[in-house]
């Protein structure tokens, strides 16, 4: 085997094996790779409904459930990449399910329906009592 073909074999094996934390970073779900690894470790990312470790290799067609601070995504992997590129390339790495899109759209509408849901600053005595009542606390 020539040295060039050995490099090609290594490149192909790298393309076929991409760590889940690198892929999440490359697909722009998390800003840093360490944040992606922490999310995988803490169970915020599920592969086929099961918890995995950050070094787990992904395959094309795998289903991921990704919980970010802003939303819950259910995506199917279309391509593998360990390099972070522009957002247009990142969007081509996965396909989001229709149920996931609808759930995120619904979640965006819910805070608008309840304008008092988000209180700025320290709650007043009245709002604190209302929060305790909703939670069923004395």
FENPE-V402633 format. One record per residue. RES is the residue in three letters. PHI is phi in whole degrees, -180 to 180 (none if undefined). PSI is psi in degrees with one decimal (NA if undefined). OMEGA is omega in whole degrees, -180 to 180 (* if undefined). Layout:
[[RES/PHI/PSI/OMEGA] [RES/PHI/PSI/OMEGA]]
//
This chain:
[[UNK/none/132.9/-180] [UNK/-79/158.4/180] [UNK/-60/-34.1/-180] [UNK/-67/-41.0/-179] [UNK/-71/-30.1/176] [UNK/-66/-40.4/177] [UNK/-64/-38.4/179] [UNK/-65/-39.1/180] [UNK/-65/-39.9/178] [UNK/-66/-42.7/180] [UNK/-63/-42.1/179] [UNK/-65/-40.4/-180] [UNK/-68/-33.1/176] [UNK/-67/-39.4/179] [UNK/-66/-34.5/-178] [UNK/-79/-23.7/-180] [UNK/-119/107.1/177] [UNK/-123/129.4/179] [UNK/-65/147.4/-178] [UNK/-65/-36.6/-180] [UNK/-69/-37.4/177] [UNK/-66/-40.7/-179] [UNK/-65/-42.8/179] [UNK/-61/-37.9/177] [UNK/-69/-43.7/-180] [UNK/-67/-33.1/-180] [UNK/-83/0.8/174] [UNK/67/32.5/172] [UNK/-82/-29.3/178] [UNK/-130/147.2/-174] [UNK/-72/-34.2/179] [UNK/-128/159.3/179] [UNK/-68/-33.9/179] [UNK/-68/-35.5/175] [UNK/-65/-38.4/178] [UNK/-65/-42.3/179] [UNK/-65/-41.1/178] [UNK/-63/-39.5/179] [UNK/-65/-40.8/179] [UNK/-66/-44.9/-180] [UNK/-61/-39.0/-176] [UNK/-84/0.8/176] [UNK/88/14.3/179] [UNK/-83/-10.6/177] [UNK/-124/123.6/-179] [UNK/-118/136.3/178] [UNK/-107/110.0/-177] [UNK/64/28.1/179] [UNK/85/2.2/-178] [UNK/-120/148.4/176] [UNK/-71/144.7/179] [UNK/-136/172.5/177] [UNK/-95/158.6/-178] [UNK/-61/-25.2/-178] [UNK/-85/0.6/-178] [UNK/-61/132.8/180] [UNK/-81/139.6/179] [UNK/-100/157.0/174] [UNK/-128/155.9/176] [UNK/-66/133.3/-179] [UNK/101/-12.3/178] [UNK/-64/150.1/178] [UNK/-107/127.8/178] [UNK/-116/139.6/169] [UNK/-109/117.0/-173] [UNK/-119/118.8/177] [UNK/-104/111.5/177] [UNK/-103/170.8/178] [UNK/-60/-23.9/-176] [UNK/-101/-23.8/-174] [UNK/-164/172.9/174] [UNK/-115/124.9/-179] [UNK/-114/141.7/170] [UNK/-122/114.3/-173] [UNK/-129/154.3/172] [UNK/-110/134.8/-177] [UNK/-79/124.4/178] [UNK/-101/-30.0/-179] [UNK/-150/157.3/179] [UNK/-110/141.3/177] [UNK/-155/139.3/176] [UNK/-110/3.0/180] [UNK/-113/136.0/179] [UNK/-84/126.2/-179] [UNK/-126/-163.0/179] [UNK/-64/161.1/-178] [UNK/-61/-31.8/179] [UNK/-65/-38.1/176] [UNK/-71/-38.2/-179] [UNK/-63/-37.2/-180] [UNK/-67/-22.0/179] [UNK/-84/-6.0/-179] [UNK/-81/-18.6/-175] [UNK/-145/166.0/174] [UNK/-132/122.6/-179] [UNK/-83/141.2/180] [UNK/-73/156.9/-180] [UNK/-64/-39.8/179] [UNK/-61/-38.9/180] [UNK/-66/-42.9/179] [UNK/-62/-43.7/-179] [UNK/-67/-40.2/180] [UNK/-65/-40.1/178] [UNK/-67/-38.7/178] [UNK/-65/-40.2/179] [UNK/-66/-40.2/180] [UNK/-66/-32.7/177] [UNK/-68/-31.5/-179] [UNK/-79/-28.7/-176] [UNK/-61/-46.6/179] [UNK/-62/-30.7/179] [UNK/-68/-29.7/180] [UNK/-74/-24.1/-180] [UNK/-122/83.9/-175] [UNK/-66/-22.9/180] [UNK/-85/1.9/-177] [UNK/-66/-32.0/180] [UNK/-109/115.8/-178] [UNK/-105/130.9/178] [UNK/-90/137.1/178] [UNK/76/-163.4/-178] [UNK/-76/134.7/-179] [UNK/-69/147.7/176] [UNK/-77/171.6/180] [UNK/-60/-40.6/-179] [UNK/-65/-47.6/-179] [UNK/-69/-33.5/177] [UNK/-64/-42.0/177] [UNK/-64/-38.5/178] [UNK/-65/-39.9/178] [UNK/-64/-41.7/178] [UNK/-64/-37.6/-180] [UNK/-66/-43.0/180] [UNK/-64/-40.3/-179] [UNK/-77/-11.5/-179] [UNK/80/20.9/-179] [UNK/-91/154.3/180] [UNK/-72/NA/*]]
//
